[in-house]
Amino acid sequence: MIINNNIQALSSVYASTQPTQVRRAQHAAAPQTAADQFEVSHEAQSFSDMLQELQSMSDVRQDKVDAVAEQLAAGTYEVSNEDVAARLLNMRY
């Protein structure tokens, strides 16, 4: 690579290159009078309805709770030792 002492000549080339005029986008002569619109698709509305229904549902299955409570009160509620052990082993911390 050859380096000459023409740094001033080189810098004058870069200094003389100025940005040309910036062209701005021409706006339409008449302003648009149409307002923005928002439309919800049928699928989105259906999904929203289902989500609201799910959120309003209780997390507790009262029929199951009542059945276990009755078994506990009667002394007939039994749990398999194998089921307890399997669930303890499947727990992840």
N, C-alpha and C positions, 0 to 999 in steps of 0.2 A: 504494500500500500504506500503510495507516494503522498506525502504531506507537504504542501507548499505553504508559504506564508501569505496566502491570499484569504485570510480570515475576514478581513474587512470587505473584500469583494463578495464573499459568500454571504456574510451577514447583511450586506446591502440588498442582495437578491431577496432574502427572506423578509427584510424590513419593508421592501417595496410592495410585497404582495399583501394587499389589504382585502378584507372581505368585500365582496360586491354587495350591491343593495339586496336587501332581503325582500323577497316577494311575499306579500301577504295574500292569503286566500280571499278571493272576492266573495262577499256575501251575496246571497240572492237579493234581487231588487225589492221584492215584497217579503216582509217577514211572515214566517209560518204561523198560522193561527190555530192549527190543530193542537189540542192538548194531549199530553201523554196519557196513555191508557194502560191499565193493568188487568190482565185476564188470568184467571186461575183455571187450569185444565180440569176436566172431569176427574181424572185420576188423582190429582193433587187434592181436590175437594173431598173425594172419597177417603183418601189416606188421612186427611185432617179429621174427618168425622170418626174414623175408626180409632185414631189416636186419642181423641177426646173421650170416647167411650171407654177405652182401656184405662185412661187416667182416672176416670170416675169410679171404676170398679174397685172393690175392696181387695186388699192383699191377703185377707184371711178367708179361708174356705170354711165357713161356719158349720156346715154339715159335718165335716171331718172332725172339727174341734168338739162338737157336741157328741159325736160317736165315741171319741176317745175319753171324754169326760165321763160319759155313762159307764164305759168299761172300767175306768179307774174307780168310780164310786161303787161299782158292783164287785170290784176285786177280780175281774176277769181279764184285765189287760195284761198281755204277755208279749215279751219281746224276745226274739231269737238271739242267743249269744253270738252266733255266727254273723248275723246282720249287724250287730253292734261292733264287732271286731272288724268286719269288712269296711264299715263306714269310718271307723277310726283310722284304719290304714289308708283310706282314700283321701283323708283330709290333707290339705296343702296349706302350709303356713307361709 
